[in-house]
Amino acid sequence: MTIQELIIEIRNLAENMFQTTYNVYMKFNEIFPYIRQYYQEFIVLIPDLNRIGMEIDANQVLEQLRRLSNAIERKDKVMLFDTLYYEITDTMNLFNEIKQIMEQE
């Protein structure tokens, strides 16, 4: 799954999670390996990105994953929605832009 496809899946999950017919946790289990993979790739790049002046806080990125984990453990759909829709999506959009720039060079 590409980052762009993942972003679409995350948004779909977030937008549908409060519907009673939608199995949030099953869908989350399907996309989480991709979230983890792209976060790992992004975290590895952060030192290089910071050297060129991007000033990305690796601790803040890791904290997003902690909040995501806490939301799942607590089955807190509001926290899950906020973390996925606002934080994870924003980070994935940033990483997608960075990857596109890197591929052009």
C-alpha positions as CSV (number, residue, x, y, z in Angstrom):
1,M,0.0,0.0,0.0
2,T,1.4,3.4,-0.9
3,I,1.4,6.3,1.5
4,Q,-1.4,8.0,-0.4
5,E,-3.5,4.9,-0.3
6,L,-2.8,4.6,3.4
7,I,-3.9,8.2,4.0
8,I,-7.2,7.5,2.2
9,E,-7.7,4.3,4.3
10,I,-7.0,6.2,7.5
11,R,-9.5,8.9,6.6
12,N,-12.1,6.3,5.7
13,L,-11.6,4.5,9.0
14,A,-11.8,7.8,11.0
15,E,-14.9,9.0,9.1
16,N,-16.7,5.7,9.6
17,M,-15.6,4.6,13.1
18,F,-18.7,5.8,14.9
19,Q,-21.1,3.8,12.6
20,T,-22.4,0.7,14.4
21,T,-22.0,-1.5,11.3
22,Y,-18.3,-0.6,10.9
23,N,-15.7,-2.8,12.6
24,V,-13.1,-0.2,13.5
25,Y,-10.7,-2.6,15.2
26,M,-10.6,-5.1,12.3
27,K,-10.0,-2.3,9.8
28,F,-7.3,-0.8,12.1
29,N,-5.6,-4.2,12.3
30,E,-5.5,-4.2,8.5
31,I,-3.8,-0.8,8.1
32,F,-1.6,-0.7,11.2
33,P,1.3,-2.6,9.7
34,Y,1.5,0.1,7.0
35,I,1.3,2.9,9.5
36,R,4.2,1.2,11.5
37,Q,6.2,0.7,8.3
38,Y,6.0,4.3,7.2
39,Y,6.6,5.7,10.6
40,Q,9.7,3.5,10.9
41,E,11.0,4.8,7.5
42,F,10.2,8.4,8.5
43,I,11.8,8.2,12.0
44,V,15.0,6.9,10.3
45,L,15.1,9.9,8.0
46,I,14.5,12.5,10.7
47,P,18.2,13.1,11.6
48,D,19.0,13.8,8.0
49,L,16.0,16.0,7.6
50,N,16.9,18.0,10.7
51,R,20.5,18.4,9.3
52,I,19.0,20.3,6.3
53,G,16.9,22.5,8.6
54,M,13.5,20.8,8.8
55,E,13.4,20.7,12.6
56,I,11.2,17.7,13.1
57,D,10.8,16.5,16.7
58,A,11.3,12.7,16.7
59,N,9.9,12.5,20.2
60,Q,6.7,14.1,19.0
61,V,6.4,11.6,16.2
62,L,7.0,8.7,18.6
63,E,4.4,10.2,20.9
64,Q,1.8,10.0,18.1
65,L,2.4,6.2,18.0
66,R,2.0,6.0,21.8
67,R,-1.3,7.9,21.7
68,L,-2.5,5.6,19.0
69,S,-1.5,2.6,21.1
70,N,-3.2,4.0,24.1
71,A,-6.4,4.6,22.1
72,I,-6.5,1.0,20.9
73,E,-5.7,-0.4,24.4
74,R,-8.5,1.7,26.0
75,K,-10.9,1.2,23.0
76,D,-11.3,5.0,23.1
77,K,-12.8,5.8,19.7
78,V,-12.6,9.6,20.3
79,M,-8.9,9.4,21.1
80,L,-8.4,7.0,18.1
81,F,-10.2,9.4,15.8
82,D,-8.2,12.4,16.9
83,T,-4.9,10.6,16.7
84,L,-5.6,9.0,13.3
85,Y,-7.4,11.9,11.6
86,Y,-5.3,14.8,12.8
87,E,-1.9,13.5,13.8
88,I,-1.2,10.3,11.9
89,T,-2.7,11.7,8.7
90,D,-0.6,14.9,9.0
91,T,2.6,13.0,9.5
92,M,1.8,10.7,6.6
93,N,1.1,13.7,4.4
94,L,4.5,15.2,5.4
95,F,6.3,12.0,4.8
96,N,4.6,11.6,1.4
97,E,5.7,15.0,0.4
98,I,9.3,14.3,1.5
99,K,9.4,11.0,-0.4
100,Q,8.1,12.7,-3.5
101,I,10.8,15.3,-3.3
102,M,13.5,12.7,-2.7
103,E,12.3,10.7,-5.7
104,Q,12.6,13.7,-8.0
105,E,16.2,14.3,-7.1
